[in-house]
Amino acid sequence: MAPGYSKFASANQQSENGEPRRLRMTLPPIPLEREERQILEDGNYVSFKLRAVPVDPESQLYSLSVPYYSTGTPEKWIRFRKNLDKVLIGQNITTGPPTYAMTRRILEGAALAKFEDLVHDRGTETLEHFALVLQDMGTYVFPRRALQMEKRFMRRYMRKPRKLKMREFMARVEELNHDLRYFPLFIVGARLLEDELLDIYENGVPNSWQKQFLLQGFDPIEHTKQEFLEFCERLEATEDIFVENVKRKANTKNNYKTKEGRSRVHRSTRNATGTLRFCRLHGQQQSHDTASCKVLLDQADKMKANWKTQPTQYQKKRYNATPNKGTSFQKNSDSRYNSDYKKREFTSTEQKRTRFQKEKKRPKTEDHYMASASIVSSATKENTLDLENFNYKDAFDDTLSNVSSMNYMTPLEDQSFTESDPE
């Protein structure tokens, strides 16, 4: 007959298609991680006034809020059983019918329907029958062979999580061991003994702690649970100090100086290519450039907000300026800010009429200076040589001919004076 639970498969085993088989295990009915408690809201719980000493009517009262139970996990059922026991003891209910009535008060939905069926099957509402009904309810809530599965998981696979302290881990294991009495088919003596719990604690700690057990000659079986807890807490404290020192050294190594020895670059900020980037504010580094600098972008947003709060007359020059090549801003589309817009003259109508009449009577005189300037400019243009079409060779030949002809054009009187000169 095939077993009713999953087994571990070794890492080197292979399935029929040749692929490696992964390790598997059946999850226990109640895992090591504690289930989150239900949030109490109006309509999903009932409150009871209980006495600290049920037999003493003068004892102190306290309030207990019990959520309704309809369906849920085995751990939720165990929590319901504990709350039911507190209510029955706190209100000093020791007979059968009130016990059944109080249980019906807390159950609802599918759980209440199942409870009524089991009560009908058991017969008379007595305390003995009530205990049997609760056992039948446990069989309805828990999976098959729940007690064996829970104990096997605790012995073989229960490990202490890194985020959980050793004291919390041992307290949770003790709680699970005590809750075994709510499992179906539980008998007296089915709980785990102290040596079995020590075995679970030893296998649940990290391998580095187990190495310290061997180095220091500490055998958990030869010590009590309290001594084992104190020893593990010392290892836990030293491990925390060691981890802090390692992190501090790692952060120191990750920071290194560049070749200039000015800026420090962190290895975690290296980009994918490993090249340096330049930021006009932070200089040469590897995290960002000028376009993606958060400080500069934030400063630009602040300056933009301040610019928008300025009056209109201060913004007029900026928006009406001649845009340079490559500028991205646009002129204001409002006609009041265009260069062709004339300033308004806030003069009266009578003053405008008087000034118009004076300008009409004034004779139109020609500006002699401007006229003379235009004449000079036109004459200059006419006398300007056309150097583009100027022939230097012809000009040079004309100059030589003029020089040679000057020797034959000497006056006669000069020649006579030369000949008659006694000297």
RODO-2510 file (C-alpha; in nm, 4 decimals, decimal comma):
residues 423
     n   res          X          Y          Z
     1     m     0,0000     0,0000     0,0000
     2     a     0,1360     0,3413    -0,0956
     3     p     0,2118     0,5776     0,1915
     4     g    -0,0325     0,8612     0,2581
     5     y     0,2359     1,1282     0,2915
     6     s     0,5157     1,2657     0,0742
     7     k     0,8759     1,1587     0,1177
     8     f     1,2009     1,3361     0,0634
     9     a     1,3818     1,2510    -0,2594
    10     s     1,7594     1,2816    -0,2596
    11     a     1,9150     1,5465    -0,4820
    12     n     2,0851     1,2908    -0,7135
    13     q     1,7671     1,0953    -0,7858
    14     q     1,6125     1,1443    -1,1288
    15     s     1,2623     1,1062    -1,2557
    16     e     1,1559     0,8904    -1,5486
    17     n     1,2143     1,1694    -1,8030
    18     g     1,5727     1,2230    -1,6791
    19     e     1,5130     1,5538    -1,4962
    20     p     1,6319     1,5868    -1,1326
    21     r     1,3611     1,5544    -0,8720
    22     r     1,3214     1,8325    -0,6193
    23     l     1,2980     1,7701    -0,2482
    24     r     0,9423     1,7641    -0,1238
    25     m     0,7742     1,7489     0,2116
    26     t     0,4202     1,7682     0,3414
    27     l     0,3424     2,0848     0,5280
    28     p     0,2316     2,0336     0,8884
    29     p    -0,1173     2,1253     1,0094
    30     i     0,0342     2,4080     1,2176
    31     p     0,3588     2,5630     1,0845
    32     l     0,6295     2,7350     1,2840
    33     e     0,5213     3,0819     1,1701
    34     r     0,2433     3,2087     1,3892
    35     e    -0,0851     3,2837     1,2165
    36     e    -0,2039     3,6445     1,2281
    37     r    -0,4902     3,7028     1,4634
    38     q    -0,8285     3,8061     1,3329
    39     i    -0,9092     4,1767     1,3519
    40     l    -1,2098     4,2242     1,5786
    41     e    -1,4843     4,4323     1,4233
    42     d    -1,8441     4,4938     1,5162
    43     g    -2,0496     4,1837     1,4419
    44     n    -1,7711     3,9245     1,4262
    45     y    -1,7099     3,8716     1,8001
    46     v    -1,8898     3,8459     2,1328
    47     s    -1,7689     3,9813     2,4695
    48     f    -1,8002     3,8024     2,8070
    49     k    -1,7553     3,9205     3,1640
    50     l    -1,5480     3,6642     3,3505
    51     r    -1,4256     3,6363     3,7082
    52     a    -1,0690     3,5731     3,8076
    53     v    -1,1883     3,3244     4,0736
    54     p    -1,5120     3,1676     3,9462
    55     v    -1,6091     3,0231     4,2850
    56     d    -1,5774     3,3622     4,4611
    57     p    -1,8603     3,5983     4,3615
    58     e    -1,6576     3,8938     4,4962
    59     s    -1,3548     3,8268     4,2755
    60     q    -1,2396     4,0709     4,0112
    61     l    -1,4169     4,0817     3,6730
    62     y    -1,2433     4,1062     3,3385
    63     s    -1,3695     4,1186     2,9792
    64     l    -1,2861     3,8654     2,7084
    65     s    -1,3710     3,9145     2,3382
    66     v    -1,4138     3,5866     2,1504
    67     p    -1,4464     3,5916     1,7690
    68     y    -1,7091     3,3743     1,6093
    69     y    -1,5871     3,0513     1,4520
    70     s    -1,7409     2,9201     1,1309
    71     t    -1,4444     2,7728     0,9422
    72     g    -1,0689     2,8128     0,9268
    73     t    -0,7295     2,6549     0,9825
    74     p    -0,6512     2,4037     1,2592
    75     e    -0,4650     2,6755     1,4509
    76     k    -0,7765     2,8902     1,4464
    77     w    -0,9787     2,5979     1,5838
    78     i    -0,7269     2,5507     1,8653
    79     r    -0,7562     2,9204     1,9494
    80     f    -1,1357     2,8777     1,9630
    81     r    -1,0991     2,5808     2,1982
    82     k    -0,8784     2,7856     2,4327
    83     n    -1,1243     3,0774     2,4380
    84     l    -1,4136     2,8380     2,5033
    85     d    -1,2325     2,6869     2,8008
    86     k    -1,1702     3,0355     2,9446
    87     v    -1,5373     3,1284     2,9111
    88     l    -1,6628     2,8077     3,0698
    89     i    -1,4210     2,8388     3,3616
    90     g    -1,4664     3,2136     3,4079
    91     q    -1,8440     3,1879     3,4287
    92     n    -1,8285     2,8729     3,6437
    93     i    -2,0287     2,6556     3,4003
    94     t    -2,0003     2,2975     3,5196
    95     t    -2,3088     2,1254     3,3782
    96     g    -2,3988     1,9877     3,0382
    97     p    -2,6838     2,2011     2,8952
    98     p    -2,5239     2,5419     2,9771
    99     t    -2,1993     2,4174     2,8214
   100     y    -2,3792     2,3261     2,4979
   101     a    -2,5637     2,6596     2,4984
   102     m    -2,2425     2,8594     2,5416
   103     t    -2,0760     2,6681     2,2572
   104     r    -2,3717     2,7382     2,0275
   105     r    -2,3376     3,1064     2,1216
   106     i    -1,9846     3,1258     1,9725
   107     l    -2,0184     2,8941     1,6719
   108     e    -2,1821     2,9984     1,3454
   109     g    -2,2148     2,8901     0,9842
   110     a    -2,0759     2,5517     0,8778
   111     a    -1,9177     2,4846     1,2176
   112     l    -2,2491     2,5310     1,3969
   113     a    -2,4282     2,3003     1,1517
   114     k    -2,1627     2,0317     1,2004
   115     f    -2,1833     2,0745     1,5782
   116     e    -2,5605     2,0181     1,5752
   117     d    -2,5201     1,7007     1,3693
   118     l    -2,2612     1,5586     1,6085
   119     v    -2,4737     1,6482     1,9125
   120     h    -2,7647     1,4623     1,7583
   121     d    -2,5443     1,1594     1,6953
   122     r    -2,4051     1,1508     2,0522
   123     g    -2,7405     1,1839     2,2236
   124     t    -2,7863     1,3356     2,5675
   125     e    -2,6209     1,6727     2,6394
   126     t    -2,3766     1,5694     2,9093
   127     l    -2,0157     1,6705     2,9780
   128     e    -1,8895     1,3291     2,8658
   129     h    -2,0746     1,3553     2,5384
   130     f    -1,9571     1,7156     2,5006
   131     a    -1,5913     1,6040     2,5121
   132     l    -1,6627     1,3420     2,2439
   133     v    -1,8391     1,6007     2,0278
   134     l    -1,5333     1,8293     2,0471
   135     q    -1,3079     1,5415     1,9419
   136     d    -1,5341     1,4734     1,6448
   137     m    -1,5198     1,8437     1,5556
   138     g    -1,1386     1,8216     1,5622
   139     t    -1,1487     1,5293     1,3202
   140     y    -1,3691     1,7433     1,0939
   141     v    -1,1255     2,0396     1,1055
   142     f    -0,7830     1,8666     1,1045
   143     p    -0,6414     1,6667     0,8102
   144     r    -0,5921     1,2922     0,8243
   145     r    -0,3047     1,1732     1,0474
   146     a    -0,2506     1,5282     1,1695
   147     l    -0,0756     1,4293     1,4945
   148     q     0,1857     1,2119     1,3217
   149     m     0,2502     1,4736     1,0549
   150     e     0,3012     1,7500     1,3109
   151     k     0,5426     1,5508     1,5264
   152     r     0,7425     1,4297     1,2253
   153     f     0,7780     1,7842     1,0950
   154     m     0,8972     1,9075     1,4337
   155     r     1,1610     1,6352     1,4583
   156     r     1,2979     1,6518     1,1042
   157     y     1,2381     1,9808     0,9315
   158     m     1,1842     2,2527     1,1892
   159     r     1,4628     2,5129     1,1584
   160     k     1,5114     2,8462     1,3279
   161     p     1,4610     3,1369     1,0852
   162     r     1,7338     3,3981     1,0772
   163     k     1,4985     3,6799     1,1765
   164     l     1,3659     3,4870     1,4781
   165     k     1,5500     3,5022     1,8094
   166     m     1,6444     3,1778     1,9849
   167     r     1,4164     3,2501     2,2816
   168     e     1,1196     3,3089     2,0510
   169     f     1,1975     2,9924     1,8558
   170     m     1,2048     2,7753     2,1658
   171     a     0,8851     2,9349     2,2996
   172     r     0,7037     2,8612     1,9740
   173     v     0,8176     2,4975     1,9775
   174     e     0,6960     2,4607     2,3359
   175     e     0,3604     2,6082     2,2380
   176     l     0,3206     2,3641     1,9495
   177     n     0,4080     2,0770     2,1795
   178     h     0,1388     2,1795     2,4302
   179     d    -0,1184     2,2254     2,1525
   180     l    -0,0858     1,8601     2,0529
   181     r    -0,3573     1,7790     2,3085
   182     y    -0,6164     1,9453     2,0805
   183     f    -0,5270     1,7174     1,7903
   184     p    -0,7609     1,4262     1,7132
   185     l    -0,6612     1,0826     1,8435
   186     f    -0,4375     1,2381     2,1066
   187     i    -0,3566     1,0195     2,4039
   188     v    -0,1788     1,0950     2,7271
   189     g     0,1980     1,0812     2,6842
   190     a     0,1891     1,1641     2,3124
   191     r     0,3714     1,4916     2,3651
   192     l     0,7396     1,5292     2,2862
   193     l     0,9713     1,4694     2,5794
   194     e     1,2470     1,7032     2,6928
   195     d     1,5296     1,5109     2,5247
   196     e     1,3328     1,5150     2,1985
   197     l     1,2832     1,8897     2,2299
   198     l     1,6559     1,9392     2,2899
   199     d     1,7233     1,7356     1,9791
   200     i     1,4878     1,9634     1,7844
   201     y     1,6617     2,2752     1,9194
   202     e     2,0061     2,1412     1,8312
   203     n     1,9093     2,0538     1,4738
   204     g     1,7218     2,3823     1,4305
   205     v     2,0165     2,6162     1,4995
   206     p     2,2601     2,7271     1,2230
   207     n     2,5569     2,5113     1,1282
   208     s     2,8017     2,7657     1,2681
   209     w     2,6443     2,7218     1,6124
   210     q     2,6643     2,3447     1,5861
   211     k     3,0328     2,3836     1,5063
   212     q     3,0750     2,5810     1,8290
   213     f     2,9048     2,2965     2,0185
   214     l     3,1839     2,0634     1,9039
   215     l     3,4669     2,3133     1,9591
   216     q     3,3582     2,3976     2,3129
   217     g     3,2511     2,0448     2,4065
   218     f     2,8893     2,1387     2,4695
   219     d     2,6501     1,8440     2,4447
   220     p     2,2841     1,9627     2,4579
   221     i     2,1624     1,6244     2,5855
   222     e     2,3720     1,6679     2,9007
   223     h     2,2221     2,0099     2,9799
   224     t     1,8779     2,1460     3,0547
   225     k     1,6702     2,3579     2,8191
   226     q     1,7548     2,6724     3,0151
   227     e     2,1287     2,6082     2,9921
   228     f     2,0957     2,5372     2,6211
   229     l     1,9068     2,8680     2,5745
   230     e     2,1744     3,0690     2,7587
   231     f     2,4532     2,9140     2,5521
   232     c     2,2718     2,9871     2,2237
   233     e     2,1971     3,3446     2,3280
   234     r     2,5703     3,4027     2,3852
   235     l     2,6417     3,2738     2,0344
   236     e     2,3625     3,4898     1,9011
   237     a     2,5070     3,8024     2,0636
   238     t     2,8567     3,7407     1,9270
   239     e     2,7151     3,6710     1,5819
   240     d     2,5322     4,0052     1,5785
   241     i     2,8527     4,1888     1,6707
   242     f     3,0476     4,0037     1,4008
   243     v     2,7864     4,0840     1,1345
   244     e     2,7960     4,4546     1,2234
   245     n     3,1755     4,4619     1,1945
   246     v     3,1676     4,2813     0,8598
   247     k     2,9132     4,5279     0,7218
   248     r     3,1206     4,8207     0,8437
   249     k     3,4364     4,6860     0,6768
   250     a     3,2482     4,6131     0,3562
   251     n     3,1227     4,9710     0,3414
   252     t     3,4784     5,0952     0,3974
   253     k     3,6161     4,8797     0,1143
   254     n     3,3470     4,9839    -0,1275
   255     n     3,4536     5,3466    -0,0935
   256     y     3,7718     5,4237    -0,2844
   257     k     3,9438     5,7335    -0,4211
   258     t     3,9830     5,8173    -0,7867
   259     k     4,3195     5,8836    -0,9521
   260     e     4,3001     6,2529    -0,8649
   261     g     4,2358     6,1640    -0,5006
   262     r     3,9575     6,4203    -0,4680
   263     s     3,6204     6,2526    -0,5002
   264     r     3,5147     5,9258    -0,3419
   265     v     3,3087     5,6850    -0,5480
   266     h     3,1001     5,4041    -0,4048
   267     r     3,1121     5,0692    -0,5822
   268     s     2,7374     5,0203    -0,5498
   269     t     2,6806     5,3330    -0,7608
   270     r     2,8793     5,2062    -1,0592
   271     n     2,6790     5,2083    -1,3789
   272     a     2,6556     4,9194    -1,6189
   273     t     2,9442     5,0349    -1,8397
   274     g     3,1713     5,1374    -1,5511
   275     t     3,2465     5,4774    -1,7092
   276     l     3,2531     5,8061    -1,5212
   277     r     2,9871     6,0688    -1,5709
   278     f     3,0201     6,4435    -1,5322
   279     c     2,7864     6,6635    -1,3328
   280     r     2,8421     7,0390    -1,3261
   281     l     2,7555     7,0453    -0,9566
   282     h     2,9070     6,7218    -0,8219
   283     g     3,1928     6,6810    -1,0670
   284     q     3,3114     6,3543    -1,2172
   285     q     3,1450     6,0477    -1,0693
   286     q     2,9484     5,7396    -1,1796
   287     s     2,5978     5,7823    -1,0442
   288     h     2,4502     6,0580    -1,2650
   289     d     2,5219     6,3385    -1,5098
   290     t     2,4106     6,7015    -1,5288
   291     a     2,0823     6,6218    -1,7052
   292     s     1,9781     6,3738    -1,4350
   293     c     2,1119     6,5602    -1,1284
   294     k     1,8300     6,5777    -0,8752
   295     v     1,9763     6,8797    -0,6969
   296     l     1,9925     7,0868    -1,0162
   297     l     1,6461     6,9795    -1,1265
   298     d     1,5031     7,0705    -0,7874
   299     q     1,6734     7,4109    -0,7995
   300     a     1,5356     7,4703    -1,1491
   301     d     1,1831     7,3948    -1,0297
   302     k     1,2207     7,6431    -0,7442
   303     m     1,3487     7,9146    -0,9793
   304     k     1,0613     7,8472    -1,2178
   305     a     0,8104     7,8848    -0,9349
   306     n     0,9721     8,2159    -0,8275
   307     w     0,9645     8,3416    -1,1881
   308     k     0,5935     8,2743    -1,2184
   309     t     0,5242     8,4780    -0,9032
   310     q     0,6976     8,7921    -1,0416
   311     p     0,4878     9,0863    -1,1766
   312     t     0,4182     9,1087    -1,5473
   313     q     0,6401     9,4137    -1,6144
   314     y     0,9498     9,2166    -1,5055
   315     q     0,8660     8,9293    -1,7361
   316     k     0,8015     9,1569    -2,0406
   317     k     1,1656     9,2025    -2,1383
   318     r     1,2418     8,8322    -2,1151
   319     y     0,9481     8,7237    -2,3293
   320     n     0,9861     9,0016    -2,5922
   321     a     1,3626     8,9562    -2,6374
   322     t     1,4875     8,8520    -2,9795
   323     p     1,5326     8,4765    -2,9581
   324     n     1,8826     8,3560    -3,0307
   325     k     1,9531     8,0611    -3,2536
   326     g     1,8777     7,7404    -3,0739
   327     t     1,6551     7,8899    -2,8044
   328     s     1,3511     7,6886    -2,7107
   329     f     1,1205     7,9534    -2,5615
   330     q     0,8456     8,1233    -2,7622
   331     k     0,7341     8,4808    -2,7577
   332     n     0,4214     8,5784    -2,5769
   333     s     0,1290     8,5624    -2,8135
   334     d    -0,0377     8,8591    -2,6454
   335     s    -0,0394     9,1603    -2,8800
   336     r     0,0297     9,3964    -2,5912
   337     y     0,3862     9,2588    -2,5618
   338     n     0,4746     9,2695    -2,9363
   339     s     0,7365     9,5140    -3,0638
   340     d     0,4834     9,6741    -3,3027
   341     y     0,2570     9,7701    -3,0200
   342     k     0,2667    10,1418    -2,9463
   343     k     0,2567    10,2781    -2,5994
   344     r    -0,0696    10,4242    -2,4983
   345     e    -0,0819    10,7997    -2,4727
   346     f    -0,2895    10,8973    -2,1807
   347     t    -0,3520    11,2541    -2,3057
   348     s    -0,6845    11,4186    -2,3397
   349     t    -0,8650    11,4599    -2,6698
   350     e    -0,8242    11,8397    -2,6634
   351     q    -0,4458    11,8188    -2,6301
   352     k    -0,4269    11,5771    -2,9254
   353     r    -0,6315    11,8157    -3,1421
   354     t    -0,4113    12,1180    -3,0560
   355     r    -0,0893    11,9343    -3,1304
   356     f    -0,2284    11,8134    -3,4661
   357     q    -0,3167    12,1694    -3,5732
   358     k     0,0333    12,2971    -3,4847
   359     e     0,1977    12,0243    -3,6901
   360     k    -0,0313    12,1055    -3,9841
   361     k     0,0611    12,4793    -3,9838
   362     r     0,4375    12,4166    -3,9587
   363     p     0,6051    12,4480    -4,3069
   364     k     0,7786    12,1513    -4,4458
   365     t     1,1525    12,2345    -4,4778
   366     e     1,4029    12,0133    -4,6413
   367     d     1,6899    11,9015    -4,4345
   368     h     1,9883    12,0531    -4,6205
   369     y     2,2325    11,8480    -4,4326
   370     m     2,0673    11,5241    -4,5351
   371     a     2,0407    11,6462    -4,8941
   372     s     2,4076    11,7351    -4,9138
   373     a     2,4992    11,4050    -4,7596
   374     s     2,3040    11,2223    -5,0260
   375     i     2,4740    11,4215    -5,3048
   376     v     2,8191    11,3449    -5,1687
   377     s     2,7416    10,9805    -5,1417
   378     s     2,6179    10,9654    -5,5029
   379     a     2,9298    11,1451    -5,6276
   380     t     3,1500    10,9110    -5,4374
   381     k     2,9807    10,6168    -5,5985
   382     e     3,0343    10,7653    -5,9454
   383     n     3,4073    10,8334    -5,8840
   384     t     3,4737    10,4940    -5,7391
   385     l     3,7001    10,2792    -5,9551
   386     d     3,5773     9,9468    -6,0693
   387     l     3,8625     9,7399    -5,9302
   388     e     3,7027     9,4130    -6,0288
   389     n     3,7438     9,4814    -6,4055
   390     f     4,0657     9,6844    -6,3799
   391     n     4,3489     9,5742    -6,6198
   392     y     4,6815     9,6243    -6,4486
   393     k     4,8895     9,5384    -6,7593
   394     d     4,7385     9,8129    -6,9764
   395     a     4,7797    10,0630    -6,6976
   396     f     5,1473     9,9749    -6,6592
   397     d     5,2125    10,0128    -7,0371
   398     d     5,0464    10,3558    -7,0399
   399     t     5,2638    10,4679    -6,7536
   400     l     5,5851    10,3713    -6,9346
   401     s     5,4806    10,5507    -7,2529
   402     n     5,4077    10,8688    -7,0600
   403     v     5,7474    10,8622    -6,8894
   404     s     5,9353    10,8134    -7,2201
   405     s     5,7470    11,0958    -7,3888
   406     m     5,8391    11,3418    -7,1150
   407     n     6,2069    11,3426    -7,2283
   408     y     6,1099    11,4815    -7,5730
   409     m     5,8795    11,7448    -7,4363
   410     t     6,1576    11,9526    -7,2661
   411     p     6,1253    12,3302    -7,3500
   412     l     6,3812    12,4857    -7,5949
   413     e     6,4776    12,7670    -7,3671
   414     d     6,5968    12,5159    -7,1185
   415     q     6,8182    12,3502    -7,3803
   416     s     6,9710    12,6834    -7,4861
   417     f     7,0393    12,7744    -7,1335
   418     t     7,2221    12,4522    -7,0957
   419     e     7,4382    12,4975    -7,4036
   420     s     7,5347    12,8611    -7,3250
   421     d     7,6333    12,7834    -6,9744
   422     p     8,0080    12,8486    -6,9488
   423     e     8,0447    12,5945    -6,6849
***
